[in-house]
Amino acid sequence: MEKSAYKIHIIGAGISGLIAAQILENHGYHPTIIDASATVGGRVKSDIVNGYTLDHGFQVLLTSYPAAKKYLNYEALDLQKLLPGATLFKNGKAQTIGDPLRNLSLLFPTLLSKVGTLSDKVKILKLNTLLKKRK
Ligand SMILES: Cc1cc2nc3c(=O)[nH]c(=O)nc-3n(C[C@H](O)[C@H](O)[C@H](O)COP(=O)(O)OP(=O)(O)OC[C@H]3O[C@@H](n4cnc5c(N)ncnc54)[C@H](O)[C@@H]3O)c2cc1C
């Protein structure tokens, strides 16, 4: 039977379904993607509400993921680089935490932040140092 004669249905037009379809197309098949929603992308989606961008899922792409490197076109995605870390808002107050080894200005905010104990922070530092040595 000709590859194009196979009836293949992919349920879900999220990133998994889209990449599965791309791989099948590259091998000569013609899959049909079915999705319950009206848009493609699944959880790779944002809504703008009152000027705020609300993400459904995906916000941060780890560019070293082997599968992401293989299937995504980083240049076309026009990615913006972020330093690892986060600004957390609680009870109207903001706290910024991050990796002081990459951005020294994060040292004191991270050490003084109430996110995690000092012991947690020392463990993360040790793990960080260990993983960097393995590269
Ligand atoms: C809050 C949140 C934050 C996240 N942040 C990140 C992040 O920063 N970085 C990261 O790498 N990952 C993140 N993820 C994970 C990432 O969003 C998912 O791993 C990825 O989007 C999953 O893609 P998918 O195609 O497998 O599934 P989905 O994106 O969920 O797509 C599934 C699709 O299938 C459709 N569907 C489901 N059931 C049916 C059905 N019965 N019939 C028809 N259609 C159906 C849905 O409508 C949807 O379009 C986050 C997830 C969440 C929830």
The ligand as a Tripos MOL2 file, in Angstrom:
@<TRIPOS>MOLECULE
LIG
   53    58     1     0     0
SMALL
NO_CHARGES

@<TRIPOS>ATOM
      1 C1          0.7990   25.9900   33.7510 C.3       1 LIG1
      2 C2          1.7800   25.2680   32.8490 C.ar      1 LIG1
      3 C3          3.0300   25.8410   32.6180 C.ar      1 LIG1
      4 C4          3.9490   25.1940   31.7780 C.ar      1 LIG1
      5 N1          5.1550   25.7860   31.5590 N.ar      1 LIG1
      6 C5          6.0460   25.2110   30.7400 C.ar      1 LIG1
      7 C6          7.2850   25.8490   30.4560 C.ar      1 LIG1
      8 O1          7.5420   26.9450   30.9080 O.2       1 LIG1
      9 N2          8.1760   25.2060   29.6590 N.ar      1 LIG1
     10 C7          7.9150   23.9620   29.1180 C.ar      1 LIG1
     11 O2          8.7670   23.4270   28.4040 O.2       1 LIG1
     12 N3          6.7260   23.3610   29.3460 N.ar      1 LIG1
     13 C8          5.8130   23.9530   30.1380 C.ar      1 LIG1
     14 N4          4.6060   23.3370   30.3840 N.ar      1 LIG1
     15 C9          4.3630   22.0480   29.7490 C.3       1 LIG1
     16 C10         3.9830   22.2630   28.2880 C.3       1 LIG1
     17 O3          2.9990   23.2770   28.1620 O.3       1 LIG1
     18 C11         3.4550   20.9490   27.7780 C.3       1 LIG1
     19 O4          4.3970   19.9090   28.0510 O.3       1 LIG1
     20 C12         3.2340   20.9530   26.2800 C.3       1 LIG1
     21 O5          2.5770   22.1290   25.8390 O.3       1 LIG1
     22 C13         2.4300   19.7110   25.9940 C.3       1 LIG1
     23 O6          2.1770   19.6690   24.6170 O.3       1 LIG1
     24 P1          1.2160   18.5590   24.0780 P.3       1 LIG1
     25 O7          1.1140   18.7550   22.6140 O.co2     1 LIG1
     26 O8          1.6880   17.2340   24.5500 O.co2     1 LIG1
     27 O9         -0.1530   18.8080   24.8250 O.3       1 LIG1
     28 P2         -1.1270   20.0880   24.7850 P.3       1 LIG1
     29 O10        -0.3680   21.3520   24.5270 O.co2     1 LIG1
     30 O11        -1.9450   19.9920   26.0300 O.co2     1 LIG1
     31 O12        -2.0390   19.8150   23.5240 O.3       1 LIG1
     32 C14        -3.0340   18.8280   23.5510 C.3       1 LIG1
     33 C15        -4.0620   19.2270   22.5070 C.3       1 LIG1
     34 O13        -4.9710   18.1550   22.3970 O.3       1 LIG1
     35 C16        -6.2820   18.6470   22.3220 C.3       1 LIG1
     36 N5         -7.1310   17.5900   22.8450 N.ar      1 LIG1
     37 C17        -7.0990   17.0120   24.0470 C.ar      1 LIG1
     38 N6         -8.0010   16.0390   24.1500 N.ar      1 LIG1
     39 C18        -8.6330   15.9930   22.9450 C.ar      1 LIG1
     40 C19        -9.6660   15.1790   22.4170 C.ar      1 LIG1
     41 N7        -10.2430   14.2010   23.1370 N.pl3     1 LIG1
     42 N8        -10.0620   15.4270   21.1540 N.ar      1 LIG1
     43 C20        -9.4920   16.3900   20.4200 C.ar      1 LIG1
     44 N9         -8.5020   17.2010   20.8640 N.ar      1 LIG1
     45 C21        -8.0760   16.9940   22.1150 C.ar      1 LIG1
     46 C22        -6.2680   19.8930   23.1870 C.3       1 LIG1
     47 O14        -7.2790   20.8120   22.7780 O.3       1 LIG1
     48 C23        -4.8610   20.4550   22.8870 C.3       1 LIG1
     49 O15        -4.8530   21.3800   21.8110 O.3       1 LIG1
     50 C24         3.6420   23.9560   31.1870 C.ar      1 LIG1
     51 C25         2.3720   23.3810   31.4060 C.ar      1 LIG1
     52 C26         1.4460   24.0340   32.2140 C.ar      1 LIG1
     53 C27         0.0730   23.4260   32.3950 C.3       1 LIG1
@<TRIPOS>BOND
     1     1     2 1
     2     2     3 ar
     3     2    52 ar
     4     3     4 ar
     5     4     5 ar
     6     4    50 ar
     7     5     6 ar
     8     6     7 ar
     9     6    13 1
    10     7     8 2
    11     7     9 ar
    12     9    10 ar
    13    10    11 2
    14    10    12 ar
    15    12    13 ar
    16    13    14 ar
    17    14    15 1
    18    14    50 ar
    19    15    16 1
    20    16    17 1
    21    16    18 1
    22    18    19 1
    23    18    20 1
    24    20    21 1
    25    20    22 1
    26    22    23 1
    27    23    24 1
    28    24    25 2
    29    24    26 1
    30    24    27 1
    31    27    28 1
    32    28    29 2
    33    28    30 1
    34    28    31 1
    35    31    32 1
    36    32    33 1
    37    33    34 1
    38    33    48 1
    39    34    35 1
    40    35    36 1
    41    35    46 1
    42    36    37 ar
    43    36    45 ar
    44    37    38 ar
    45    38    39 ar
    46    39    40 ar
    47    39    45 ar
    48    40    41 1
    49    40    42 ar
    50    42    43 ar
    51    43    44 ar
    52    44    45 ar
    53    46    47 1
    54    46    48 1
    55    48    49 1
    56    50    51 ar
    57    51    52 ar
    58    52    53 1
@<TRIPOS>SUBSTRUCTURE
     1 LIG1         1 GROUP 0 **** ****
